[in-house]
């Protein structure tokens, strides 16, 4: 009798484990696509593609813009028509994009491949929605934290793997895209065979008008952020794009308020915990990229010329200085999940803020010793992981089932936006603060003060995460916690019921 009763439970636990593994792999692969080309932009520029530094930057920009357009649309589509079919389709698109990028003989074709890879960013919010349906409530925070932790790990892993594949004298950047193809195929097979078909489908019409207006607004916002350094921050194109983003943002809001089945329910969008989680996403994404780019550039500086740096190659910069932090981010993710479960996302987000601010402060004060740069990177890696563990928990506790995909999609965009801002800020600061007295004919090199300023701004960004967690996610009215009671079959937004639970205020952290 006892054996019969425990066997189904054990089987369920095993199913949960393989589902989390498959979705973690998929999330890791999609995060790899974002940073994959960063170390090889020079190789791409020098290859027979024959293009300028400004043009080759579109290899990274195209993925960012594609993610901004497709993530909310595909997240909502998965909520309406089934998450597994959408996941499989998106992974198929990523495989196709990776193959096109590997075979590309011209820059426009390579950019097409990167656009298709960027569309796969929708995998992350879809994966979290699947977890919400398939994992037991008591295990859900840990599962979400593990999947979220693979984002930072995948980003760091891509830098290391690309460095390894392109470290030889006859390096071919296409090897990195063939590696991406292999990982994408592996993730596709894992989802097809290990992830069950989800039960919750809302049906209904897809709000293409809302998707179009949101996509245009995001394009107009992210384009000048990513290209402002090339265009000039005070140029007509940059300022005009920002102004257009404001106008289209207003058009999008008006559209969503009038459509019967909107892409984004405005009540959900402005719900305080969701709004604060998205703000935290921007700040944490900024910090993560400030760490990747700032440390990567710092350690490659020729010390004999600049007076600082470690003369590191791309390979050494990736393996010795960036990989340890990426590994810590993966190891810290289950710890973050346990903390979310027992202490609540508010506490974990606050801990991320403290660690991140401390790590970047350490980098700013002492970036002249190998141990300091690596040690600070370990702390920042843990901070990013804890931040990524807390944000999905806030989202899931604040929206009903039928809005899980779109809510996490918007949060994913907030992190991508933060990463784009981080990249732009680091690039601009290092380009504006250069060493004045260099040998004749030597290329411009950033002054050490540029790195100090970069790490200082990143420390402030994490300190603001603490402010968000303290003020934006504060509890009130005694011991209460959020319970999502929306029916999956109901396509209309359902209010979130707040149910009294003793001693739950600290654990909820989101009301």
C-alpha positions as CSV (number, residue, x, y, z in Angstrom):
1,X,0.0,0.0,0.0
2,X,2.7,2.4,1.0
3,X,4.8,1.5,-2.1
4,X,1.8,2.0,-4.4
5,X,1.1,5.5,-3.0
6,X,4.7,6.7,-3.2
7,X,5.5,5.4,-6.7
8,X,3.4,8.1,-8.5
9,X,4.8,10.8,-6.4
10,X,8.4,9.7,-7.1
11,X,7.6,9.5,-10.8
12,X,6.2,13.1,-10.6
13,X,9.4,14.3,-8.9
14,X,11.4,12.7,-11.7
15,X,9.2,14.4,-14.3
16,X,9.7,17.8,-12.6
17,X,13.5,17.2,-12.7
18,X,13.7,16.5,-16.4
19,X,11.3,19.4,-17.2
20,X,13.5,21.8,-15.3
21,X,16.6,20.4,-17.0
22,X,15.1,20.8,-20.5
23,X,13.9,24.3,-19.8
24,X,17.2,25.3,-18.2
25,X,19.1,24.1,-21.2
26,X,16.8,26.1,-23.5
27,X,17.2,29.3,-21.4
28,X,21.0,28.8,-21.3
29,X,21.1,28.5,-25.1
30,X,19.0,31.6,-25.7
31,X,21.2,33.7,-23.3
32,X,24.3,32.4,-25.2
33,X,23.0,33.9,-28.4
34,X,23.0,37.4,-26.9
35,X,26.8,37.6,-26.0
36,X,28.1,35.0,-28.6
37,X,29.4,37.5,-31.2
38,X,30.9,40.0,-28.7
39,X,34.4,38.6,-28.8
40,X,34.4,38.0,-32.5
41,X,33.2,41.3,-33.9
42,X,36.8,42.1,-35.0
43,X,37.0,38.8,-36.8
44,X,33.7,39.4,-38.6
45,X,34.8,42.9,-39.6
46,X,38.1,41.6,-41.0
47,X,36.6,38.7,-42.8
48,X,35.6,38.7,-46.4
49,X,32.3,40.3,-45.4
50,X,34.2,43.6,-45.8
51,X,32.4,46.0,-43.5
52,X,33.1,48.8,-41.1
53,X,33.1,48.8,-37.3
54,X,29.9,50.8,-37.2
55,X,28.1,48.3,-39.6
56,X,29.4,45.2,-37.8
57,X,27.8,46.4,-34.6
58,X,24.5,45.5,-36.1
59,X,25.4,41.9,-35.5
60,X,24.6,42.4,-31.8
61,X,22.0,45.2,-32.3
62,X,19.9,43.1,-34.6
63,X,19.4,40.4,-32.0
64,X,18.5,42.9,-29.3
65,X,15.9,44.6,-31.5
66,X,14.5,41.3,-32.7
67,X,14.1,40.2,-29.1
68,X,12.2,43.4,-28.2
69,X,9.7,42.9,-31.0
70,X,9.1,39.1,-30.8
71,X,9.3,38.3,-27.0
72,X,6.0,39.9,-25.9
73,X,4.2,38.7,-29.0
74,X,5.4,35.1,-28.7
75,X,4.9,35.1,-24.9
76,X,1.3,36.1,-25.3
77,X,0.8,33.7,-28.2
78,X,2.0,30.9,-26.0
79,X,-0.5,31.8,-23.3
80,X,-3.3,31.7,-25.9
81,X,-2.4,28.7,-28.0
82,X,-0.1,26.5,-26.0
83,X,3.3,27.0,-24.6
84,X,5.0,23.8,-25.8
85,X,4.1,24.2,-29.5
86,X,5.3,27.8,-29.3
87,X,8.5,26.8,-27.6
88,X,9.2,24.1,-30.2
89,X,8.5,26.6,-33.0
90,X,10.8,29.3,-31.5
91,X,13.6,26.8,-31.0
92,X,13.2,25.7,-34.6
93,X,13.6,29.4,-35.6
94,X,16.7,29.6,-33.5
95,X,18.2,26.6,-35.2
96,X,17.5,28.1,-38.6
97,X,19.0,31.4,-37.6
98,X,22.1,29.8,-36.3
99,X,22.6,27.8,-39.6
100,X,22.1,31.0,-41.6
101,X,24.6,32.9,-39.5
102,X,27.2,30.1,-39.9
103,X,26.8,30.0,-43.7
104,X,26.4,33.7,-44.3
105,X,28.7,35.1,-47.0
106,X,27.5,38.7,-46.6
107,X,26.7,41.0,-43.6
108,X,23.0,41.4,-44.5
109,X,22.6,37.6,-44.5
110,X,24.4,37.3,-41.1
111,X,22.1,40.0,-39.7
112,X,19.1,38.0,-40.9
113,X,20.4,35.0,-39.0
114,X,21.0,37.1,-35.9
115,X,17.4,38.4,-36.1
116,X,16.1,34.9,-36.1
117,X,18.3,34.0,-33.1
118,X,17.0,37.1,-31.3
119,X,13.4,35.9,-31.7
120,X,14.3,33.0,-29.5
121,X,14.5,35.3,-26.5
122,X,10.8,34.4,-26.1
123,X,12.0,31.0,-24.8
124,X,12.6,32.4,-21.3
125,X,9.2,33.7,-20.4
126,X,7.6,30.6,-22.1
127,X,9.8,28.4,-20.0
128,X,8.7,30.1,-16.7
129,X,5.1,29.7,-17.7
130,X,5.6,26.0,-18.3
131,X,7.2,25.7,-14.8
132,X,4.2,27.4,-13.2
133,X,2.0,24.7,-14.6
134,X,4.2,21.6,-14.2
135,X,6.1,22.1,-10.9
136,X,4.7,21.8,-7.4
137,X,4.2,25.2,-5.7
138,X,6.7,24.4,-2.9
139,X,9.4,23.6,-5.6
140,X,8.5,26.4,-8.0
141,X,10.8,29.2,-6.6
142,X,13.8,26.9,-6.8
143,X,12.9,25.7,-10.3
144,X,12.4,29.3,-11.6
145,X,15.6,30.4,-9.9
146,X,17.6,27.6,-11.6
147,X,16.2,28.4,-15.0
148,X,16.8,32.1,-14.4
149,X,20.3,31.4,-13.2
150,X,21.2,29.8,-16.5
151,X,20.8,33.2,-18.2
152,X,23.9,34.8,-16.6
153,X,25.7,31.5,-16.9
154,X,24.9,31.1,-20.5
155,X,26.0,34.7,-21.3
156,X,29.4,34.0,-19.6
157,X,29.7,30.6,-21.2
158,X,29.2,32.0,-24.7
159,X,32.1,34.5,-24.1
160,X,34.4,31.7,-22.9
161,X,33.4,29.2,-25.6
162,X,33.8,31.7,-28.4
163,X,37.2,32.7,-27.0
164,X,38.3,29.0,-27.1
165,X,37.0,28.5,-30.7
166,X,38.6,31.6,-32.1
167,X,42.0,31.6,-30.2
168,X,44.1,30.1,-33.0
169,X,46.0,32.0,-35.6
170,X,43.6,30.9,-38.4
171,X,40.4,31.4,-36.3
172,X,37.1,31.3,-38.2
173,X,34.2,33.1,-36.4
174,X,31.8,30.8,-38.1
175,X,32.8,28.0,-35.7
176,X,31.0,30.0,-33.0
177,X,27.8,29.9,-34.9
178,X,28.1,26.2,-35.7
179,X,28.5,25.7,-31.9
180,X,25.4,27.7,-31.4
181,X,23.6,25.5,-34.0
182,X,24.6,22.4,-32.0
183,X,23.4,23.8,-28.7
184,X,20.1,25.0,-30.3
185,X,19.4,21.5,-31.8
186,X,20.1,19.9,-28.4
187,X,17.7,22.3,-26.7
188,X,15.1,21.6,-29.3
189,X,15.3,17.9,-28.8
190,X,15.2,18.3,-25.0
191,X,12.0,20.3,-25.2
192,X,10.3,18.0,-27.7
193,X,11.0,14.8,-25.7
194,X,11.1,16.0,-22.1
195,X,8.6,18.8,-21.8
196,X,4.9,17.9,-21.7
197,X,2.1,19.7,-23.5
198,X,0.7,22.4,-21.2
199,X,-2.9,22.3,-20.1
200,X,-3.7,26.0,-19.9
201,X,-4.7,27.8,-23.1
202,X,-6.8,30.9,-23.1
203,X,-7.5,31.0,-26.8
204,X,-8.8,34.3,-28.3
205,X,-7.5,36.7,-30.8
206,X,-3.9,37.8,-31.1
207,X,-3.5,41.6,-30.6
208,X,-1.3,42.2,-33.7
209,X,-2.0,46.0,-33.5
210,X,-0.8,46.1,-29.9
211,X,2.3,44.0,-30.9
212,X,3.0,46.3,-33.8
213,X,2.8,49.5,-31.8
214,X,4.8,48.0,-28.9
215,X,7.4,46.7,-31.3
216,X,7.8,50.1,-33.0
217,X,8.1,51.8,-29.7
218,X,10.8,49.4,-28.5
219,X,12.7,49.7,-31.7
220,X,12.7,53.5,-31.5
221,X,13.9,53.2,-27.9
222,X,16.6,50.5,-28.2
223,X,18.0,51.6,-31.6
224,X,19.4,55.0,-30.4
225,X,20.6,53.3,-27.1
226,X,22.6,50.8,-29.0
227,X,23.7,53.1,-31.9
228,X,24.0,56.4,-30.1
229,X,27.8,56.2,-29.8
230,X,28.1,55.8,-33.6
231,X,25.4,58.4,-34.4
232,X,26.3,60.9,-31.7
233,X,24.1,61.3,-28.6
234,X,23.1,64.8,-29.6
235,X,22.5,64.0,-33.3
236,X,19.1,64.4,-35.0
237,X,18.7,60.6,-35.5
238,X,19.3,59.8,-31.8
239,X,17.1,62.6,-30.4
240,X,14.4,61.9,-33.1
241,X,14.4,58.2,-32.3
242,X,13.9,58.9,-28.6
243,X,11.1,61.3,-29.3
244,X,9.5,58.8,-31.6
245,X,9.7,56.2,-28.8
246,X,7.8,58.4,-26.5
247,X,5.1,59.1,-29.1
248,X,4.7,55.4,-30.1
249,X,4.7,54.4,-26.4
250,X,1.6,56.7,-25.9
251,X,0.0,55.2,-29.1
252,X,0.6,51.7,-27.7
253,X,-1.0,52.5,-24.4
254,X,-4.1,54.0,-26.1
255,X,-4.3,51.0,-28.4
256,X,-4.2,48.6,-25.5
257,X,-6.9,50.5,-23.6
258,X,-9.3,50.2,-26.5
259,X,-8.7,46.7,-27.7
260,X,-11.0,44.0,-26.3
261,X,-8.2,41.4,-25.9
262,X,-5.1,43.5,-25.4
263,X,-1.5,42.1,-25.8
264,X,-0.8,43.6,-22.4
265,X,-3.4,44.3,-19.7
266,X,-2.5,47.8,-18.5
267,X,-3.7,47.0,-15.0
268,X,-1.2,44.2,-14.9
269,X,1.5,46.4,-16.4
270,X,1.2,49.1,-13.8
271,X,0.6,46.8,-10.9
272,X,3.2,47.9,-8.4
273,X,5.1,44.6,-7.9
274,X,5.2,44.0,-11.7
275,X,6.3,47.6,-12.4
276,X,9.0,47.3,-9.7
277,X,10.2,43.9,-11.0
278,X,10.6,45.4,-14.5
279,X,12.6,48.4,-13.1
280,X,14.8,46.0,-11.2
281,X,15.3,44.0,-14.4
282,X,16.7,47.1,-16.2
283,X,19.1,47.8,-13.3
284,X,20.3,44.2,-13.0
285,X,20.7,43.8,-16.7
286,X,22.7,47.0,-16.7
287,X,25.0,45.7,-14.0
288,X,25.5,42.4,-15.7
289,X,26.7,43.9,-19.0
290,X,28.8,46.5,-17.2
291,X,30.6,43.6,-15.6
292,X,31.0,41.6,-18.8
293,X,32.2,44.5,-20.9
294,X,34.1,46.5,-18.3
295,X,36.1,43.6,-17.0
296,X,36.7,42.2,-20.5
297,X,38.1,45.6,-21.7
298,X,40.0,46.2,-18.5
299,X,42.0,43.0,-18.4
300,X,43.0,43.3,-22.1
301,X,44.7,46.7,-21.6
302,X,48.4,46.7,-22.4
303,X,50.0,47.6,-19.0
304,X,53.3,48.8,-20.5
305,X,51.4,51.5,-22.5
306,X,48.5,52.4,-20.2
307,X,49.9,51.8,-16.8
308,X,47.1,49.4,-15.8
309,X,45.5,46.2,-17.1
310,X,46.7,42.6,-17.4
311,X,47.7,42.2,-21.1
312,X,45.2,39.4,-21.4
313,X,44.1,37.8,-24.6
314,X,40.4,37.3,-25.4
315,X,40.8,33.7,-24.3
316,X,42.4,34.5,-21.0
317,X,40.0,37.4,-20.4
318,X,37.1,34.9,-20.8
319,X,38.4,31.9,-19.0
320,X,40.3,33.5,-16.1
321,X,38.3,36.6,-15.4
322,X,34.8,36.0,-16.6
323,X,34.1,32.3,-16.3
324,X,34.4,32.1,-12.5
325,X,31.6,34.7,-12.1
326,X,29.5,32.8,-14.6
327,X,29.9,29.5,-12.7
328,X,29.1,31.2,-9.4
329,X,25.9,32.6,-10.9
330,X,24.8,29.1,-11.8
331,X,25.7,27.6,-8.5
332,X,24.0,30.5,-6.6
333,X,20.7,30.1,-8.5
334,X,19.3,27.1,-6.4
335,X,20.4,29.0,-3.2
336,X,18.5,32.0,-4.5
337,X,15.5,29.7,-5.1
338,X,15.6,28.5,-1.5
339,X,15.9,32.0,-0.1
340,X,12.9,33.1,-2.3
341,X,10.8,30.2,-0.9
342,X,11.7,30.8,2.8
343,X,12.4,34.5,2.9
344,X,10.5,36.0,-0.1
345,X,11.6,37.7,-3.3
346,X,11.9,41.1,-1.6
347,X,14.7,39.9,0.7
348,X,16.5,38.1,-2.1
349,X,16.3,41.2,-4.3
350,X,17.7,43.3,-1.4
351,X,20.5,40.8,-1.0
352,X,21.3,41.0,-4.7
353,X,21.5,44.8,-4.3
354,X,24.0,44.6,-1.4
355,X,26.2,42.0,-3.1
356,X,26.2,43.8,-6.5
357,X,27.0,47.2,-5.0
358,X,29.7,45.7,-2.8
359,X,31.2,43.8,-5.8
360,X,31.3,46.8,-8.1
361,X,32.6,49.1,-5.3
362,X,35.5,46.6,-4.8
363,X,36.2,46.7,-8.6
364,X,36.1,50.5,-8.6
365,X,38.5,50.8,-5.6
366,X,40.9,48.0,-6.6
367,X,41.1,46.7,-10.2
368,X,44.9,46.4,-10.3
369,X,45.2,42.9,-8.8
370,X,44.0,39.6,-10.4
371,X,42.5,38.4,-7.1
372,X,40.4,41.6,-6.7
373,X,39.0,41.5,-10.3
374,X,38.1,37.8,-10.0
375,X,36.8,38.0,-6.4
376,X,34.6,41.0,-7.2
377,X,33.4,39.1,-10.3
378,X,32.3,36.2,-8.1
379,X,30.3,38.5,-5.9
380,X,28.6,40.3,-8.9
381,X,27.8,36.9,-10.4
382,X,26.0,35.8,-7.3
383,X,24.2,39.2,-7.2
384,X,22.9,38.8,-10.8
385,X,21.8,35.3,-10.0
386,X,19.9,36.3,-6.9
387,X,18.3,39.2,-8.8
388,X,17.2,36.9,-11.6
389,X,15.8,34.4,-9.1
390,X,13.7,37.1,-7.3
391,X,12.1,38.8,-10.3
392,X,10.2,35.8,-11.8
393,X,8.9,35.0,-8.3
394,X,7.5,38.6,-8.0
395,X,5.9,38.3,-11.5
396,X,4.3,34.9,-10.8
397,X,2.9,36.0,-7.5
398,X,1.3,39.0,-9.1
399,X,-0.4,37.9,-12.3
400,X,-2.9,35.1,-13.2
401,X,-2.0,32.1,-15.3
402,X,-3.2,33.6,-18.6
403,X,-0.8,36.5,-18.3
404,X,2.3,34.6,-17.2
405,X,3.9,34.5,-20.6
406,X,3.4,38.2,-21.5
407,X,4.3,39.4,-18.0
408,X,7.6,37.5,-18.0
409,X,8.1,38.6,-21.6
410,X,8.0,42.2,-20.6
411,X,10.4,41.5,-17.7
412,X,12.7,39.8,-20.2
413,X,12.6,42.9,-22.3
414,X,13.4,45.1,-19.3
415,X,16.6,43.1,-18.7
416,X,17.5,43.3,-22.4
417,X,17.0,47.1,-22.2
418,X,19.2,47.3,-19.2
419,X,21.9,45.3,-21.0
420,X,21.7,47.6,-24.0
421,X,22.0,50.7,-21.7
422,X,24.9,49.0,-20.0
423,X,26.7,48.4,-23.2
424,X,26.1,51.9,-24.4
425,X,27.2,53.5,-21.2
426,X,30.4,51.5,-21.0
427,X,31.3,52.1,-24.6
428,X,30.6,55.9,-24.3
429,X,32.5,56.3,-21.1
430,X,35.6,54.5,-22.3
431,X,35.5,56.3,-25.6
432,X,35.2,59.7,-23.9
433,X,37.9,59.2,-21.3
434,X,41.1,58.4,-23.2
435,X,44.8,58.6,-22.4
436,X,46.2,61.9,-23.6
437,X,49.9,61.1,-24.1
438,X,50.4,58.0,-26.3
439,X,53.1,57.2,-28.8
440,X,52.5,58.6,-32.3
441,X,50.3,56.4,-34.4
442,X,49.0,54.4,-31.4
443,X,45.2,53.8,-31.2
444,X,43.2,55.7,-28.6
445,X,43.0,53.8,-25.3
446,X,40.7,54.4,-22.4
447,X,42.0,56.1,-19.3
448,X,41.9,54.1,-16.0
449,X,39.4,56.7,-14.7
450,X,36.9,55.5,-17.3
451,X,36.8,52.0,-15.7
452,X,36.6,53.5,-12.2
453,X,33.6,55.6,-13.3
454,X,32.0,52.6,-15.0
455,X,32.2,50.4,-12.0
456,X,31.0,53.2,-9.8
457,X,27.8,53.7,-11.9
458,X,27.2,50.0,-11.8
459,X,27.5,50.0,-8.0
460,X,24.9,52.8,-7.9
461,X,22.6,50.7,-10.2
462,X,22.6,47.8,-7.8
463,X,22.1,50.2,-4.8
464,X,18.9,51.4,-6.7
465,X,17.8,47.7,-6.9
466,X,17.9,47.8,-3.1
467,X,15.7,50.9,-3.1
468,X,13.3,49.2,-5.4
469,X,13.0,46.1,-3.2
470,X,12.6,48.2,0.0
471,X,10.1,50.8,-1.2
472,X,8.5,49.2,-4.2
473,X,7.8,45.7,-2.8
474,X,7.0,46.6,0.8
475,X,4.3,44.7,2.5
476,X,1.3,46.3,4.2
477,X,-1.9,45.5,6.1
478,X,-0.4,42.8,8.4
479,X,0.3,39.2,7.4
480,X,-0.8,38.8,3.8
481,X,0.3,36.9,0.7
482,X,-0.7,36.9,-2.9
483,X,-2.7,34.0,-4.2
484,X,-3.4,33.7,-7.9
485,X,-6.8,32.4,-8.4
486,X,-7.5,33.1,-12.1
487,X,-8.9,30.2,-14.1
488,X,-6.7,29.3,-17.1
489,X,-9.8,28.9,-19.2
490,X,-10.9,32.4,-18.5
491,X,-9.5,34.8,-21.1
492,X,-10.6,37.9,-19.2
493,X,-8.3,39.4,-16.6
494,X,-9.1,38.1,-13.1
495,X,-8.3,40.1,-10.0
496,X,-5.7,38.8,-7.7
497,X,-7.1,37.7,-4.4
498,X,-5.2,38.5,-1.3
499,X,-5.8,35.8,1.3
500,X,-4.8,36.1,5.0
501,X,-2.0,33.8,6.0
502,X,-0.2,34.0,9.4
503,X,3.5,34.9,9.2
504,X,3.4,35.3,5.4
505,X,4.1,38.9,5.1
506,X,7.9,38.6,5.0
507,X,7.7,35.6,2.6
508,X,5.3,37.3,0.1
509,X,7.1,40.6,-0.1
510,X,4.8,41.6,-3.0
511,X,1.4,43.1,-2.3
